[in-house]
Amino acid sequence: MARTLFLIGGTGFIGREVIAAAGRSGLTVRALARSDASAASLESAGAQPVRGTAENGAAWADALRGTDVLIDLVQPPLPSRLSGKAVKEIVARREAAAAGTASALSSLPAQERPVWFSISGADDLEPDPQRVISHNSALRADVAGFGRIGIPVRRLIERSGLDVTYIYFGVMVYGAGKGFADNYVNGLRQRKTRVIGSGANRLPIVHVIDAAGALVHLSQLPRDQLVGRAFVAADGADTTQRELIDETARLMEIKPPGTAPPWLVGMIAGRAVAEALTFDAHADNSALRATGFSYLYPSYREGVPQALEALGELKSPRTI
């Protein structure tokens, strides 16, 4: 029997890809829409719009009936500088959305509640002594990077006592979207992008098509294979920060950028950004792959050319 997904954040970068992937898999998607414009966009993408805001769960709780999985992709827009004050404001907004979602789920009988997919970044997780993060990793004790946002939200979700699956993308989800276009493509062209520090850190990343594909794949698993489990969805290729930036520049036929010290990037873009982009870990995605999932773009070598081609920025062929 075909499954039905409920999506929050469906008009975003990842959300649009989830709707497309779900459609290819024959799944039905209901998606929360904050406005008439959002509803029209979701409908044209192939989803059934449900009017409401994540914060006001009572207004859309009935639309959860008959759905199997709720995919929570709520992400307030990031400012150009992620200051400490901005982090606190984003945490408050994310917590309000999570509280509204928990309220909507809790209002239904237990047997009618979909599994809640909580999505966050890999730098929420504590690397082991070998600098490996996996489905078994604890949350970081020394909170840093985007974990400053993700960890407080997870704590709130844990306190809800609901059936939740925790899914960790890379520190960066890249592809033909605004973030990659602004921070890498345009940043390289305008000579603003820099390698932070030495650039030798292994940066957990995942292509947006694989991020969406992982969510749709997991949503079709039996409930008992999801509840209470965590999955790391980063591609696991050990791409370094420098490799990602230098290859993007090469494919654009732009001179590789210079470096900037983390403290300077912290002053300009915010401490959390500098910490996130210098995070170093090997991402063990074995739990996800054990469910039968395979990556369409297993590393930046395959993913970056696709992203640049989709943006009309691919100038050089990939090196074989």
Backbone bond lengths (Angstrom), bond angles and torsions (degrees), N, CA, C in turn:
res aa  C-N    CA-C-N  psi(-1)  N-CA   C-N-CA  omega(-1)  CA-C   N-CA-C  phi
1 M - - - 1.466 - - 1.536 109.42 -
2 A 1.325 117.56 130.37 1.457 121.94 -178.68 1.516 110.79 -63.41
3 R 1.309 115.30 140.97 1.455 121.04 -177.59 1.526 111.47 -92.47
4 T 1.332 114.19 160.45 1.451 121.44 177.90 1.521 108.56 -121.10
5 L 1.326 116.16 129.26 1.453 122.48 179.82 1.523 109.58 -106.17
6 F 1.320 115.89 147.19 1.464 121.07 171.52 1.515 106.69 -113.67
7 L 1.320 116.54 126.15 1.460 121.41 -171.34 1.525 110.51 -118.80
8 I 1.322 115.31 128.77 1.465 121.22 171.43 1.517 106.85 -110.29
9 G 1.314 117.45 126.49 1.455 121.28 -175.45 1.513 111.84 92.71
10 G 1.305 116.82 30.36 1.458 121.64 -174.32 1.512 114.90 -72.03
11 T 1.328 118.68 -18.48 1.463 119.78 179.76 1.529 111.81 -90.28
12 G 1.328 117.17 -0.72 1.455 120.72 -178.96 1.517 113.17 -82.52
13 F 1.328 115.17 -178.72 1.459 124.09 -176.44 1.524 111.72 -56.25
14 I 1.322 117.09 -51.01 1.467 120.96 -179.98 1.519 110.61 -78.22
15 G 1.316 116.81 -38.33 1.457 120.96 -176.58 1.517 113.48 -57.95
16 R 1.335 116.66 -41.54 1.466 120.13 179.15 1.531 110.84 -61.59
17 E 1.334 115.49 -39.02 1.466 119.17 179.00 1.527 110.93 -70.30
18 V 1.324 118.19 -33.55 1.463 121.02 177.39 1.531 110.06 -63.23
19 I 1.322 116.95 -44.21 1.471 120.36 179.25 1.523 110.17 -60.83
20 A 1.323 116.66 -43.73 1.465 120.10 179.82 1.519 111.41 -64.57
21 A 1.341 116.84 -44.62 1.469 120.61 -179.66 1.516 111.52 -66.16
22 A 1.320 116.79 -39.03 1.463 120.24 178.49 1.524 110.68 -64.24
23 G 1.323 116.45 -40.73 1.462 119.99 178.01 1.509 112.08 -61.56
24 R 1.339 117.03 -40.32 1.466 120.52 178.54 1.531 111.52 -66.05
25 S 1.331 116.44 -26.01 1.467 120.85 -179.84 1.527 112.61 -92.60
26 G 1.333 117.06 3.20 1.456 120.66 178.35 1.509 114.28 76.93
27 L 1.335 117.34 21.60 1.459 121.06 -179.91 1.524 110.62 -94.67
28 T 1.315 115.15 154.32 1.461 121.66 175.15 1.525 108.32 -95.69
29 V 1.328 116.47 138.12 1.459 120.95 179.00 1.521 109.87 -122.27
30 R 1.323 116.00 124.94 1.460 121.95 165.78 1.517 106.64 -103.01
31 A 1.321 117.43 136.89 1.458 120.11 -174.15 1.517 110.83 -136.18
32 L 1.324 115.12 136.00 1.451 121.30 -178.95 1.525 109.91 -72.55
33 A 1.336 116.61 134.42 1.462 122.47 -178.01 1.523 109.16 -125.79
34 R 1.335 116.02 124.13 1.461 120.67 -178.97 1.529 112.65 -79.90
35 S 1.329 117.90 -19.33 1.463 120.70 -173.48 1.520 109.47 -147.83
36 D 1.337 115.02 169.61 1.465 119.71 175.80 1.519 110.61 -62.31
37 A 1.347 116.41 -38.35 1.463 119.83 -179.94 1.531 110.39 -64.76
38 S 1.336 116.64 -41.61 1.465 120.05 177.56 1.520 110.89 -63.95
39 A 1.333 116.55 -41.32 1.460 120.57 179.55 1.524 111.05 -61.73
40 A 1.336 116.77 -42.64 1.465 120.34 179.26 1.524 110.83 -65.08
41 S 1.331 116.71 -40.22 1.461 120.88 179.42 1.525 111.21 -64.65
42 L 1.326 116.48 -42.55 1.461 120.71 179.65 1.529 111.10 -66.06
43 E 1.298 115.82 -41.63 1.467 119.28 -179.40 1.522 111.01 -64.56
44 S 1.331 116.54 -40.94 1.461 119.35 179.80 1.526 111.33 -67.34
45 A 1.347 116.62 -25.98 1.465 120.88 178.85 1.530 112.20 -80.17
46 G 1.341 116.88 -14.82 1.452 119.65 178.14 1.509 114.97 112.47
47 A 1.355 117.15 8.70 1.465 120.80 179.09 1.522 110.38 -102.28
48 Q 1.321 115.88 160.56 1.456 122.40 174.82 1.529 107.86 -94.41
49 P 1.337 118.93 108.65 1.463 119.77 -176.16 1.522 112.53 -71.84
50 V 1.323 115.25 143.22 1.469 123.93 175.71 1.520 106.12 -126.00
51 R 1.319 118.29 117.02 1.455 120.68 -176.53 1.526 111.18 -73.04
52 G 1.321 115.21 137.45 1.456 120.65 177.89 1.516 110.79 153.47
53 T 1.309 116.45 175.17 1.458 123.27 175.95 1.520 108.59 -120.56
54 A 1.318 115.19 150.32 1.463 119.58 -178.75 1.522 111.26 -58.45
55 E 1.322 116.65 -35.02 1.464 120.52 -176.51 1.526 112.41 -66.06
56 N 1.320 118.14 -28.84 1.469 122.66 -177.40 1.520 109.74 -106.31
57 G 1.331 115.57 73.81 1.461 120.41 -175.23 1.512 114.58 -62.51
58 A 1.331 117.21 -28.33 1.469 120.10 -177.99 1.523 111.69 -61.67
59 A 1.324 117.33 -27.91 1.467 120.95 -175.69 1.519 112.78 -73.80
60 W 1.338 118.21 -20.61 1.465 119.77 -175.12 1.528 113.42 -130.62
61 A 1.327 116.59 8.56 1.466 119.62 -177.61 1.526 112.30 -57.55
62 D 1.337 117.62 -38.97 1.470 119.78 -178.15 1.528 112.03 -63.11
63 A 1.330 117.29 -26.80 1.467 120.51 -179.95 1.529 111.67 -70.70
64 L 1.333 117.55 -13.32 1.462 120.89 176.91 1.524 112.43 -76.61
65 R 1.321 116.89 -18.62 1.464 119.88 -178.76 1.533 109.75 -62.30
66 G 1.319 115.48 132.11 1.452 120.23 179.23 1.516 113.85 85.27
67 T 1.338 117.71 2.92 1.463 120.03 176.39 1.532 109.33 -99.13
68 D 1.308 115.96 155.10 1.469 121.21 -176.21 1.516 113.56 -101.68
69 V 1.330 115.68 -34.42 1.458 120.84 -176.79 1.523 108.89 -140.07
70 L 1.330 116.69 137.57 1.457 122.52 171.35 1.528 107.09 -106.55
71 I 1.323 116.77 118.13 1.463 121.67 -179.65 1.524 108.33 -101.36
72 D 1.330 115.48 114.91 1.456 122.44 -173.79 1.527 109.31 -99.30
73 L 1.326 116.31 101.68 1.469 122.59 179.65 1.522 111.60 -111.69
74 V 1.328 116.31 27.71 1.459 119.90 -179.80 1.524 109.84 -61.70
75 Q 1.313 116.71 126.59 1.465 121.60 177.09 1.518 108.85 -150.76
76 P 1.336 118.51 101.10 1.466 119.15 175.28 1.525 110.19 -58.03
77 P 1.322 117.86 148.14 1.466 119.84 179.97 1.523 110.87 -61.19
78 L 1.338 115.22 140.20 1.462 120.13 179.90 1.528 109.77 -86.27
79 P 1.320 118.15 137.12 1.462 120.38 176.67 1.523 110.68 -72.69
80 S 1.327 116.75 169.56 1.461 120.33 179.59 1.520 111.67 -65.87
81 R 1.321 117.01 -26.98 1.466 121.31 173.97 1.523 108.50 -126.99
82 L 1.317 116.08 118.76 1.459 121.13 -177.04 1.529 108.72 -90.02
83 S 1.315 115.76 76.37 1.458 122.25 -179.96 1.524 110.15 -71.40
84 G 1.333 115.88 169.81 1.455 119.81 176.20 1.521 111.90 -58.83
85 K 1.333 116.39 -40.19 1.469 120.31 177.73 1.519 111.20 -63.92
86 A 1.342 116.85 -41.40 1.464 120.33 179.17 1.523 110.93 -64.42
87 V 1.329 117.67 -39.44 1.466 121.28 177.83 1.526 109.70 -59.60
88 K 1.328 117.17 -46.32 1.471 120.53 -179.89 1.525 111.34 -61.34
89 E 1.322 116.45 -39.43 1.469 119.74 179.41 1.529 111.01 -66.68
90 I 1.331 117.06 -40.86 1.464 120.41 179.22 1.521 110.13 -67.06
91 V 1.338 117.62 -41.97 1.472 120.62 176.98 1.527 109.94 -57.83
92 A 1.332 116.89 -44.70 1.465 120.10 -179.65 1.524 111.23 -61.24
93 R 1.337 116.81 -40.99 1.464 120.19 179.87 1.524 110.92 -69.04
94 R 1.329 116.24 -41.38 1.462 119.55 178.23 1.520 111.09 -65.39
95 E 1.320 117.70 -40.26 1.465 120.70 179.15 1.528 110.76 -66.35
96 A 1.332 117.24 -38.39 1.468 119.66 177.77 1.526 110.91 -63.63
97 A 1.329 116.72 -40.59 1.468 120.57 177.61 1.518 111.16 -66.34
98 A 1.338 117.20 -42.32 1.463 120.44 179.32 1.520 111.10 -65.64
99 A 1.336 116.83 -38.87 1.466 120.00 178.28 1.530 110.71 -64.41
100 G 1.347 116.84 -40.23 1.461 119.73 177.12 1.510 112.34 -64.73
101 T 1.326 116.28 -39.47 1.464 120.81 177.90 1.523 110.89 -65.84
102 A 1.331 116.45 -43.35 1.468 120.44 177.64 1.526 110.73 -61.28
103 S 1.332 116.50 -38.79 1.464 120.31 178.57 1.527 111.30 -64.04
104 A 1.333 116.69 -42.14 1.466 120.32 179.10 1.521 110.95 -62.65
105 L 1.320 116.62 -46.26 1.467 120.42 -179.87 1.530 111.52 -64.84
106 S 1.321 116.90 -42.57 1.468 121.07 -176.73 1.519 112.35 -66.90
107 S 1.334 116.82 -22.45 1.467 119.94 -178.80 1.525 112.72 -74.42
108 L 1.334 116.66 -14.20 1.461 120.78 -179.49 1.523 110.64 -94.53
109 P 1.326 117.85 152.87 1.465 119.36 171.49 1.525 109.85 -57.80
110 A 1.321 117.20 146.63 1.472 121.58 -174.30 1.525 112.06 -53.22
111 Q 1.338 116.79 -38.52 1.465 119.94 -175.98 1.526 112.67 -73.33
112 E 1.327 118.35 -10.37 1.460 121.68 -179.66 1.526 113.01 -105.19
113 R 1.319 117.23 -0.33 1.453 120.13 -176.84 1.525 111.77 -82.83
114 P 1.324 117.60 130.79 1.478 119.32 172.39 1.524 110.23 -71.62
115 V 1.318 116.16 160.53 1.455 120.94 173.28 1.530 107.92 -73.54
116 W 1.306 115.24 134.89 1.462 121.87 -178.51 1.523 109.18 -90.28
117 F 1.340 117.45 116.11 1.458 122.30 174.26 1.527 107.99 -90.35
118 S 1.325 116.56 108.95 1.457 121.93 177.00 1.524 108.44 -95.66
119 I 1.337 116.80 124.13 1.460 121.93 -173.58 1.524 110.31 -109.91
120 S 1.319 116.48 134.90 1.457 119.56 176.81 1.526 109.42 -150.10
121 G 1.353 115.39 -171.36 1.455 120.86 -176.35 1.518 112.47 -102.50
122 A 1.328 115.16 159.29 1.459 121.43 -174.60 1.520 112.99 -64.42
123 D 1.347 118.05 -24.14 1.457 118.14 -177.84 1.525 113.17 -80.66
124 D 1.337 117.36 8.91 1.472 120.89 165.37 1.527 110.87 -73.06
125 L 1.335 116.66 -21.62 1.459 121.98 -167.61 1.518 112.58 -97.11
126 E 1.328 115.56 146.35 1.464 123.08 -179.37 1.520 110.37 -86.74
127 P 1.331 118.87 115.47 1.466 119.39 175.95 1.523 110.83 -65.31
128 D 1.338 115.53 147.87 1.457 119.68 176.77 1.540 108.88 -79.42
129 P 1.329 119.07 -177.96 1.477 119.57 -178.12 1.518 114.12 -57.99
130 Q 1.332 118.12 -23.02 1.476 121.95 177.18 1.531 111.73 -92.30
131 R 1.331 117.39 9.70 1.465 123.82 -179.58 1.517 111.55 62.77
132 V 1.344 116.00 44.25 1.458 122.52 176.87 1.524 108.71 -112.43
133 I 1.330 116.15 135.63 1.462 121.64 170.19 1.517 108.47 -113.94
134 S 1.327 116.85 144.45 1.462 121.13 -176.70 1.518 109.78 -153.66
135 H 1.323 114.89 -176.08 1.460 121.45 177.32 1.519 111.83 -63.42
136 N 1.329 117.45 -16.60 1.467 121.31 179.40 1.517 113.12 -94.75
137 S 1.320 117.98 -2.78 1.458 120.95 -175.15 1.522 111.90 -69.61
138 A 1.326 114.57 142.43 1.462 120.65 171.73 1.527 109.31 -79.91
139 L 1.330 115.70 166.51 1.460 119.34 173.17 1.529 108.91 -71.20
140 R 1.323 115.66 150.33 1.461 120.13 -177.57 1.526 111.27 -63.29
141 A 1.314 114.55 133.43 1.466 119.81 176.22 1.525 110.11 -75.19
142 D 1.338 116.00 -39.12 1.461 122.01 177.97 1.525 107.17 -97.66
143 V 1.315 115.67 90.39 1.465 120.80 -171.82 1.524 110.28 -65.74
144 A 1.339 115.51 132.64 1.460 120.91 -178.65 1.520 109.13 -152.93
145 G 1.343 116.37 172.62 1.457 120.98 176.81 1.521 112.54 57.67
146 F 1.333 115.02 -146.69 1.462 119.38 178.88 1.528 111.40 -73.78
147 G 1.342 116.86 -7.26 1.455 120.48 171.38 1.520 111.76 -61.70
148 R 1.319 117.16 -20.86 1.469 120.62 175.62 1.523 110.93 -62.14
149 I 1.336 115.62 -23.74 1.463 121.18 177.04 1.525 110.53 -98.76
150 G 1.331 116.86 -47.42 1.459 120.81 -172.44 1.508 114.70 -68.39
151 I 1.326 118.11 -38.58 1.465 120.37 -174.17 1.536 112.47 -68.57
152 P 1.338 120.40 -46.43 1.470 118.40 176.08 1.532 112.94 -58.31
153 V 1.341 116.51 -37.14 1.467 119.37 179.25 1.522 110.33 -66.71
154 R 1.335 117.21 -42.19 1.471 118.91 178.13 1.518 110.91 -62.06
155 R 1.319 118.43 -40.52 1.460 120.46 179.11 1.528 111.53 -59.01
156 L 1.332 115.88 -40.63 1.467 119.59 177.42 1.524 110.70 -63.60
157 I 1.329 116.35 -43.80 1.465 120.43 -179.16 1.521 110.93 -64.13
158 E 1.324 116.94 -41.02 1.464 120.21 178.27 1.518 111.29 -59.28
159 R 1.323 116.84 -39.21 1.468 120.41 -178.61 1.525 112.19 -67.83
160 S 1.328 117.75 -17.64 1.468 120.12 -179.03 1.521 112.24 -68.88
161 G 1.331 117.69 -25.80 1.461 121.02 -178.56 1.517 114.07 72.91
162 L 1.329 117.51 12.09 1.467 121.22 -178.73 1.526 111.12 -84.23
163 D 1.319 116.53 169.93 1.463 121.76 178.19 1.528 108.90 -80.38
164 V 1.340 115.45 111.61 1.456 121.21 -171.88 1.523 110.24 -129.75
165 T 1.322 115.28 145.22 1.458 123.57 168.36 1.519 107.52 -117.75
166 Y 1.327 116.75 130.86 1.464 121.62 -178.01 1.526 109.18 -102.25
167 I 1.332 116.19 124.68 1.462 121.74 -176.39 1.518 108.37 -123.65
168 Y 1.335 115.24 126.57 1.465 121.41 -176.42 1.514 110.61 -112.88
169 F 1.335 115.58 113.89 1.449 121.09 172.57 1.525 108.34 -80.43
170 G 1.313 116.66 -176.48 1.446 119.01 175.22 1.516 110.85 -70.18
171 V 1.318 116.25 174.91 1.452 120.71 170.08 1.529 109.01 -59.05
172 M 1.346 115.31 -29.03 1.459 120.75 177.97 1.526 110.48 -130.27
173 V 1.335 116.03 131.71 1.461 122.26 167.15 1.530 105.34 -102.79
174 Y 1.333 116.35 114.58 1.461 119.64 -173.74 1.530 110.26 -111.04
175 G 1.311 116.09 166.04 1.465 121.72 -179.21 1.511 109.20 151.37
176 A 1.316 115.88 -167.94 1.468 121.09 -174.66 1.520 110.47 -81.11
177 G 1.319 115.80 68.56 1.453 121.09 179.19 1.515 110.97 -137.20
178 K 1.307 115.24 179.56 1.459 121.51 -172.93 1.526 112.80 -61.45
179 G 1.336 117.90 -43.63 1.454 119.92 -176.86 1.515 112.51 -60.52
180 F 1.328 117.03 -49.97 1.466 121.27 179.52 1.524 110.31 -66.75
181 A 1.329 116.30 -39.84 1.463 119.84 -179.79 1.521 111.33 -64.46
182 D 1.332 117.18 -43.51 1.468 120.21 -177.23 1.521 112.19 -74.26
183 N 1.336 115.89 -48.95 1.465 119.67 -169.93 1.518 113.54 -83.11
184 Y 1.324 117.41 -24.96 1.464 119.91 -178.67 1.526 111.34 -112.39
185 V 1.309 117.42 -60.25 1.469 119.42 -175.83 1.527 111.08 -62.40
186 N 1.325 116.87 -59.23 1.463 119.20 -179.36 1.520 111.46 -69.37
187 G 1.350 115.60 -35.83 1.455 119.13 179.20 1.510 112.22 -62.47
188 L 1.331 117.61 -40.72 1.462 120.57 177.38 1.524 111.12 -67.75
189 R 1.310 116.65 -42.49 1.458 119.63 -178.37 1.534 111.22 -64.39
190 Q 1.322 115.80 -37.03 1.465 120.42 -179.05 1.524 113.10 -89.12
191 R 1.331 116.52 5.33 1.469 122.56 178.16 1.525 112.22 62.55
192 K 1.331 116.55 30.90 1.465 120.55 178.88 1.527 112.03 -98.82
193 T 1.315 117.14 -30.51 1.459 120.75 -178.16 1.527 109.88 -71.42
194 R 1.332 115.72 138.09 1.452 122.11 177.23 1.531 109.75 -133.89
195 V 1.319 115.40 151.52 1.450 120.57 167.87 1.524 106.58 -75.24
196 I 1.336 116.02 130.93 1.461 119.80 -176.73 1.520 109.20 -91.14
197 G 1.313 116.15 121.72 1.454 119.86 -176.29 1.522 110.39 67.90
198 S 1.340 115.42 -144.44 1.473 119.22 179.88 1.521 112.65 -74.16
199 G 1.346 116.66 -23.06 1.467 120.43 -176.93 1.502 113.83 78.32
200 A 1.347 117.73 6.40 1.470 120.83 -176.67 1.524 113.03 -83.65
201 N 1.319 116.81 -5.62 1.474 119.21 -179.33 1.519 111.29 -67.41
202 R 1.338 115.54 139.19 1.473 121.51 175.92 1.524 107.76 -78.34
203 L 1.313 116.05 112.18 1.462 122.07 -173.03 1.528 109.84 -99.42
204 P 1.331 118.77 110.21 1.468 119.43 178.83 1.530 110.95 -63.60
205 I 1.326 116.62 121.87 1.460 121.75 -178.70 1.528 108.97 -136.31
206 V 1.335 115.87 165.51 1.460 120.99 174.52 1.527 108.32 -154.11
207 H 1.325 115.67 140.71 1.465 120.49 176.36 1.525 108.77 -70.64
208 V 1.328 116.69 143.95 1.463 121.19 -175.65 1.526 112.18 -59.63
209 I 1.327 117.58 -34.22 1.468 119.57 179.64 1.526 110.56 -66.71
210 D 1.335 117.08 -37.02 1.461 120.11 176.49 1.526 111.38 -73.66
211 A 1.325 117.50 -34.80 1.463 120.24 176.85 1.530 109.78 -60.48
212 A 1.332 116.32 -48.59 1.460 120.54 178.95 1.519 111.24 -65.73
213 G 1.342 116.16 -40.99 1.457 119.74 179.60 1.513 112.35 -61.81
214 A 1.345 116.93 -37.64 1.463 120.33 178.43 1.523 110.77 -63.64
215 L 1.330 116.93 -41.96 1.462 120.06 -179.89 1.529 111.50 -63.97
216 V 1.318 116.39 -44.70 1.465 120.07 -179.77 1.525 110.47 -66.91
217 H 1.328 116.43 -40.58 1.473 120.26 177.04 1.526 111.14 -60.13
218 L 1.328 117.33 -49.95 1.460 120.48 -178.34 1.522 111.68 -64.34
219 S 1.322 116.94 -33.16 1.466 120.23 -177.62 1.521 112.64 -64.77
220 Q 1.330 116.88 -15.77 1.462 120.36 -179.09 1.527 113.00 -97.12
221 L 1.341 116.92 1.73 1.461 120.37 177.89 1.521 110.76 -81.41
222 P 1.333 117.28 156.76 1.468 120.27 175.61 1.519 111.40 -59.96
223 R 1.299 116.65 149.11 1.464 122.26 -176.14 1.528 112.12 -56.13
224 D 1.338 116.85 -39.27 1.464 119.00 -176.41 1.528 112.65 -70.75
225 Q 1.336 118.14 -10.40 1.458 121.08 175.43 1.534 112.19 -94.27
226 L 1.335 115.26 1.49 1.459 120.38 -175.60 1.527 113.62 -117.58
227 V 1.309 116.49 -47.15 1.461 121.02 -169.61 1.529 111.31 -61.84
228 G 1.328 114.83 129.11 1.447 121.04 177.44 1.510 114.77 78.90
229 R 1.322 117.70 2.33 1.467 120.61 -177.80 1.530 110.83 -102.25
230 A 1.312 114.41 161.45 1.466 121.79 174.95 1.518 109.09 -123.45
231 F 1.325 115.78 148.92 1.465 122.18 178.36 1.523 108.75 -135.86
232 V 1.321 116.27 133.63 1.464 121.23 172.01 1.526 107.30 -95.33
233 A 1.328 116.54 123.30 1.465 120.87 -175.63 1.514 113.32 -107.72
234 A 1.346 119.09 4.39 1.465 120.31 173.81 1.524 109.23 -62.33
235 D 1.343 117.11 156.16 1.468 118.61 -171.12 1.531 114.47 -74.05
236 G 1.330 118.25 -14.75 1.460 120.27 174.16 1.511 114.97 74.82
237 A 1.337 118.07 15.54 1.465 121.23 -173.59 1.526 113.35 -87.25
238 D 1.340 117.68 -1.45 1.468 121.46 -179.91 1.521 112.66 59.05
239 T 1.313 116.32 36.11 1.462 121.04 175.65 1.528 109.29 -64.19
240 T 1.312 116.68 130.89 1.453 118.04 175.60 1.522 109.38 -85.54
241 Q 1.308 114.56 158.36 1.464 120.09 177.35 1.530 110.15 -56.33
242 R 1.337 116.76 -43.55 1.468 120.08 -178.80 1.533 111.31 -65.32
243 E 1.334 118.06 -41.80 1.463 120.51 179.16 1.521 111.13 -59.08
244 L 1.321 116.78 -44.18 1.466 120.82 -178.50 1.527 110.85 -61.78
245 I 1.317 116.50 -47.10 1.455 120.09 -176.89 1.530 111.21 -71.63
246 D 1.333 116.83 -44.80 1.469 119.36 -177.70 1.524 112.03 -65.12
247 E 1.341 117.36 -38.46 1.466 118.93 179.29 1.520 111.27 -69.23
248 T 1.329 117.20 -37.57 1.461 119.82 176.01 1.524 110.12 -60.62
249 A 1.339 116.49 -44.27 1.466 120.32 178.62 1.525 111.27 -64.09
250 R 1.341 117.46 -42.05 1.466 120.22 -179.43 1.518 111.28 -61.28
251 L 1.334 116.41 -44.62 1.461 120.41 -178.36 1.523 112.02 -68.31
252 M 1.336 116.29 -23.51 1.462 121.10 175.87 1.523 111.96 -90.28
253 E 1.342 116.12 -3.03 1.458 122.49 -176.33 1.528 111.27 58.29
254 I 1.339 113.68 46.78 1.461 122.21 177.60 1.522 107.85 -120.33
255 K 1.285 117.71 144.66 1.451 122.18 178.61 1.520 110.47 -60.51
256 P 1.345 118.71 134.19 1.472 120.52 178.58 1.528 110.54 -56.85
257 P 1.313 117.71 143.43 1.461 120.23 -176.60 1.524 112.14 -77.38
258 G 1.305 114.68 165.64 1.448 120.92 174.18 1.518 110.84 -82.03
259 T 1.321 115.22 -167.78 1.458 120.68 -177.27 1.523 110.54 -111.55
260 A 1.332 113.64 163.96 1.462 120.97 174.64 1.528 107.91 -141.47
261 P 1.321 118.02 141.16 1.463 119.61 179.02 1.523 111.12 -69.42
262 P 1.336 117.40 145.57 1.464 120.07 -178.90 1.523 113.89 -54.64
263 W 1.329 117.14 -36.38 1.472 119.06 -178.48 1.526 111.54 -63.54
264 L 1.345 115.96 -35.31 1.459 119.35 179.95 1.524 110.66 -71.67
265 V 1.341 116.09 -42.80 1.464 119.81 177.08 1.527 109.84 -61.84
266 G 1.339 116.20 -37.41 1.460 119.68 177.09 1.511 112.45 -61.30
267 M 1.327 116.71 -38.87 1.462 119.85 178.52 1.526 111.48 -68.14
268 I 1.341 116.20 -37.87 1.465 120.28 -175.33 1.532 112.23 -81.94
269 A 1.331 116.15 -49.38 1.473 120.58 -173.50 1.521 113.78 -102.99
270 G 1.329 116.34 -15.25 1.455 119.98 -178.15 1.524 111.04 112.66
271 R 1.320 114.58 143.14 1.459 120.42 -176.61 1.519 112.02 -57.95
272 A 1.337 117.42 -41.14 1.469 120.59 -177.28 1.524 111.25 -61.86
273 V 1.331 117.62 -37.33 1.468 121.14 179.55 1.524 110.35 -66.42
274 A 1.334 116.60 -47.24 1.463 120.10 179.84 1.527 110.83 -60.81
275 E 1.328 117.09 -41.93 1.465 120.91 179.44 1.527 111.11 -65.10
276 A 1.337 116.84 -41.61 1.465 120.12 -178.07 1.523 111.37 -64.61
277 L 1.338 117.08 -44.86 1.455 120.36 -174.08 1.526 113.28 -79.27
278 T 1.325 116.96 -8.34 1.465 120.03 173.17 1.530 111.42 -108.39
279 F 1.332 117.13 8.27 1.465 121.61 175.42 1.528 108.80 -60.72
280 D 1.318 116.64 137.89 1.466 121.08 -176.70 1.519 109.87 -126.95
281 A 1.327 116.93 116.47 1.470 120.15 178.34 1.525 109.80 -164.90
282 H 1.321 115.09 151.82 1.459 120.88 166.94 1.521 107.58 -89.40
283 A 1.325 117.12 128.12 1.467 121.73 -179.62 1.525 109.46 -93.34
284 D 1.319 116.17 113.30 1.464 122.54 178.15 1.528 108.11 -90.04
285 N 1.329 116.03 104.96 1.470 120.59 -178.34 1.529 112.41 -101.16
286 S 1.332 116.41 25.62 1.467 120.35 -174.03 1.524 112.79 -62.38
287 A 1.332 118.09 -32.95 1.472 119.61 -179.98 1.524 110.70 -64.78
288 L 1.323 116.92 -39.95 1.463 120.62 177.48 1.522 110.77 -67.60
289 R 1.328 117.21 -46.44 1.462 119.89 -178.84 1.528 111.71 -65.28
290 A 1.326 117.17 -29.16 1.467 120.55 179.10 1.527 112.01 -66.37
291 T 1.332 117.75 -18.53 1.467 120.83 177.20 1.526 111.77 -83.22
292 G 1.335 117.04 -3.98 1.460 120.83 -179.51 1.512 114.51 103.65
293 F 1.325 116.89 5.58 1.468 119.44 179.97 1.525 110.29 -80.89
294 S 1.340 116.13 139.85 1.461 120.87 174.10 1.526 108.50 -130.83
295 Y 1.318 115.25 149.30 1.461 122.02 -175.27 1.529 111.18 -86.96
296 L 1.311 115.28 132.18 1.455 120.43 173.31 1.539 110.06 -74.49
297 Y 1.338 115.16 -33.55 1.462 121.57 178.73 1.532 108.13 -124.31
298 P 1.334 117.06 84.38 1.467 120.66 -172.36 1.519 114.81 -71.19
299 S 1.331 118.36 -9.72 1.459 120.69 175.41 1.522 109.04 -157.72
300 Y 1.325 115.31 174.10 1.471 120.52 177.44 1.517 112.08 -62.04
301 R 1.326 117.37 -24.55 1.461 120.25 -177.79 1.527 111.44 -62.33
302 E 1.324 116.64 -34.43 1.469 121.18 177.01 1.534 111.34 -91.81
303 G 1.357 116.11 -35.28 1.452 119.94 -172.01 1.515 115.57 -78.92
304 V 1.331 117.30 -40.45 1.461 119.16 -177.73 1.536 112.05 -64.95
305 P 1.347 120.06 -43.90 1.474 118.04 176.37 1.527 112.69 -57.34
306 Q 1.346 116.97 -40.35 1.467 119.63 179.19 1.525 110.71 -62.58
307 A 1.341 116.11 -44.42 1.462 119.62 -178.99 1.520 111.10 -63.28
308 L 1.317 116.60 -44.34 1.462 119.84 -179.38 1.522 111.90 -67.51
309 E 1.329 116.58 -38.70 1.465 119.59 177.76 1.525 110.62 -62.32
310 A 1.342 115.94 -42.35 1.462 119.68 179.85 1.525 111.41 -65.54
311 L 1.323 116.85 -28.62 1.463 121.16 178.36 1.532 112.39 -88.08
312 G 1.331 116.53 -2.06 1.465 120.42 -178.13 1.517 113.05 73.00
313 E 1.345 116.57 28.10 1.455 121.13 -175.02 1.526 113.33 -117.89
314 L 1.328 119.24 4.61 1.448 121.40 -177.96 1.530 109.95 -80.00
315 K 1.328 116.12 115.20 1.456 120.56 -177.32 1.525 112.41 -107.65
316 S 1.337 117.16 -36.87 1.460 121.21 -177.72 1.521 110.70 -112.36
317 P 1.331 117.41 145.19 1.467 119.22 176.73 1.515 110.72 -68.90
318 R 1.314 115.39 154.95 1.455 120.42 177.06 1.522 110.74 -64.58
319 T 1.321 115.94 141.04 1.461 120.31 174.91 1.518 109.67 -75.24
320 I 1.315 118.34 126.11 1.468 122.08 179.83 1.513 108.98 -88.53
